[in-house]
């Protein structure tokens, strides 16, 4: 029997709604797959910020250290600026636990309509590996002459050879594990960013030489955005910097049907620290609590967590159940053209895995 302790942070908005459904599914599959769960909830969110003036307590990271994984909903509130929620909760956890590989799959599943024409189920089947701890999100910089007419803001991106190499190498190893198109695409902008991105390019060239069985290409981010739309079938594993990976995965979610299907994992591949699992979508405060949010992204994120925990059969069962619900097309939330509730979708998937 596998026993796993999971820190649960539901977060804000629809994060609460969809995490509840994903936990329902995880509890439902426990008996069949001989898994024992220990879920410990932490109330860290924008509401916590309103009450305490911080997104999580100063020892929040220390409180999370002993868990096998962190299961996160969505974070964000219209009355709290994004840099506060990001730098107060998400980014400190990613950095403290060195979750340097953000893995975001995009697959066009049966029963889901893509906004693109002439694409069939599984024509789009790609994974973006996003560098997750440095790059453009390093938050290095500052203000001078703040609130004066001559105010200056300096924002620096930080690229290290170590940071580039390890995430690029992870992408190549993942490509071998997938064993599909056996192709890794690097995303860059070295024609305009002549230092950080040039280091990225040189590191990619050095690493790819160690993987002669895998074909490679490099695209500028603007060309990559175009090709995600005009020929997404050509992509297999994509490796990108923090900002570029963030941009591309939103496109990947939309061309495969909905942000409500977009799962994500923030991984420490060394397993020294807990990894964190969260969907790609935001907190959607305009529909929070209305019971219409799609929980499938959070449920598919739970499958990524199960994979990481070594519960591969359970992970496959979750993915199969989601695909079955989509294929049947009867119990779908409004983003997928249906009229079912968040809870109804969760109930249906939970029944299939139990």
Steps between C-alpha positions, in 0.01 A plus 500: 500500500631845406459762771539862397477823697378791288495869591184651353478871419166572336582866440252746356191512283427183308812346654284401794232353273728292281732375775199359684410295192855377445523389862170319451656306212818422692301368794279295268794316342680433828341164573540349154865603480593433863592860570474664841473879489577756765373839382595801712340828397669840529276809472756713316326722247401857429247476784790404726683806367210730586504368855874468560670732252691212341412214265648239734679517836873566513563134581264377228769329297626320809147374569491339155838325511384168639227432244528267203338758271313829497160515330407856408191660353508844339624820661389852414250764607380817324584709808853364538766580242645195329856570611384466861331163451784367284789622712318426824409137435569330167850618416645458852381137503638428152836652586537367854435145381699547178206395284691588189303297244144612433336232285184592310342251256259605226303218337194525277273234645200324339178691552674837521476754221808701416460852361742388230368336185616167363633358827380168638533349847864444596627697198615745767702318766782711638664587829658834586782482753528845650803614700342588830741666742698770320489672159257786455319427827808537719359830632834679491479877454357803667356849476667840500315830548183312582179694435690787341470590130849360432433166673717215377429127532776245438401136447777248445478142383746258656632201305762263635670221314397259776137611481486475123682168482295313755161593357615435143639163604171420675317571172720257309452228761123558491507473121666157525247393761207609279652322199268674252638738238840497671542871442591788732432860401683783676328839523719806504527869408875537466465742209378760751627371836869464431620369833251284690350342190838452335610309811179294466577425134859400567394276786231336285757428229734342755233280655342382175834354391455240776169382352568389140177298496289817536450757226498867595408846378502850642229761446468864598207552735298698245539226239418237763174678585406496132592134455306393811196621306580417138674163548476377860522138380874543445585553868599232748704635794555874517749655743481868578595768747268601782317774310492333160376173650223688679384663178511185288308286746202736493494460123537123543201492733274693266585304184418178687157621600499685830708643783278269706702203371850643559696313766841591638774370729779694671764233547816455698630211290759414768212435744697675772200721572126466441372584154190712448206426272264770374289554188600762246177700524442791734260562785217634276335707777209587271369142514630394843246309704252481212558130444585533131881486504657206319681281757672284237823702498536452875405132468754448219752681720431239767599237242835674458537488878417130503766439236755684710405296806553176308127421483502457122200267473288745698623787283402310185159427649439870562600596146286222353199610704538861385527384138190282540295788640616724215428235237149436633434874488207489742649646817699807399538848644410812294856562377470174304149569375313317775273607784619275784630621833852479637382242754322290237820468299694407812237244600510339156878462496509383862244230422714371212819467705346355816 
